[in-house]
Amino acid sequence: MSKLWHGRFEKETDGFADEWAASISFDKALYKEDIRGSIAHARMLAKQDIISGEDERLIVSGLEEILDDIDAGRIELTGDYEDVHMAVESILTERIGEAGKRLHTARSRNDQVATDARLWLKEEILRDIELLKDLRKALIKTAKEHTDTVMPGFTHLQHAQPVSLAFHLLAYQQMFARDADRLWDCYRRTDAMPLGSGALAGVTYATDREYLAGELQFAAVCPNAMDAVSDRDFAVEYIAACSIIMMHLSRFCEEIILWCSGEFGFAVADDAYSTGSSIMPQKKNPDMAELVRGKTGRVYGSLVSILTVMKGLPLAYNKDMQEDKVPLFDAAGTVRGSLVVFTAMFETLRFDADAMEAAAKKGYMNATDAADYLVCKGVPFREAHEIIGALVLSATKEGKAIEEFSLDELREHSDKFGEDIYDAIDIRACLDAKLSDGSTSGASVAAQIEAAEKSLKAFS
Ligand code: ARG
């Protein structure tokens, strides 16, 4: 197929090189944005008397028909075209003739592709924010049902201090709230329009970029043509935000995988989100959580890929930048799918409150509270730490919990112990004894739930 730029060439591009360099197989995902951008561009050209009203009508109706035809599968975007921009323009010119050849006035594929990508990404970011909102809602709902469920809090994956399940879930709620915030931030910077920058230096026509930005619902116009066509930082930033979302999801997945194991027994995954084994009849595997954890690697790969593509590129456009799309689309699709599957899997997860509480009673998780008890009786903290450490050591030797020692036995370690020690180190009392803001106490968790609900509303 003859190229729209073939004028200065004496022979055709090598067949294999041509196919190899084509981006249509993946950038066809931008056809809606490309057509939308072209319609706005044609309108602006006519408004500015750069093309005639008649040309504008032919171009706009021609593009609308092409959009319908692609939507309906009547046009297939194939490797015969170099990229989506060339495909749309070629088909338009085949259909409407002369007027189609005027569409590319005052525009370059360099500002066109950057505009298409930003239009596409803005929609994608809004979708992700909605999906994060669904997940946060599910977390808050489950947290409300489990304010009274006590579980072990871990450090180093060793029993540390008791917490409520609600508190644990609200920790993730905070992470996903920041993820949504990061995406909003990225949205703001993506929301500037490169169109009208031309190839790199601006155009010689009296265009109206403000009007164009209004038509395309961009909040601003990119203020420097060379920057507008050269940078893909908006895509890098988005994939970085995606990577952080995946990192958070992967940690949560890891915990769910542990919780669903026979050893923990804290949760049971729904059949709809589990799979069996081809050989071991008893198996019920948490595949969805494992796969979200695994796909995290893929999104990180996209981040490294786009950063490496952009590294060291001289201004302005370079063909290398065509390689931005695969990581961008792949990261977006992976995050979208992961959020959908993860939220559904989480919503159907059943927690075993008794198993959690039983586990919370093991592992001397009230040792810090026992030390704090002594501090209240006037013992300096370091000394109290030492005393309880020795107490735990003898408890481990005897296979007892701290509360299983008699008062006399406790007094062998410190004469500050009184009858009230038993209430002070009761597992639930340990939670509610926390006074600091943001703690696992019932009062703090209630306040956190209220704040989370408020921030969710403020986001919509
Ligand atoms: N397919 C190209 C890309 O995705 C479009 C821009 C081409 N511009 C150019 N000057 N060759 O980057």
Residues whose N, C-alpha, C, O or C-beta is under 5 A from the ligand:
A	BS01	LIG	S23 D83 R109 N110 V113 M321 Q322
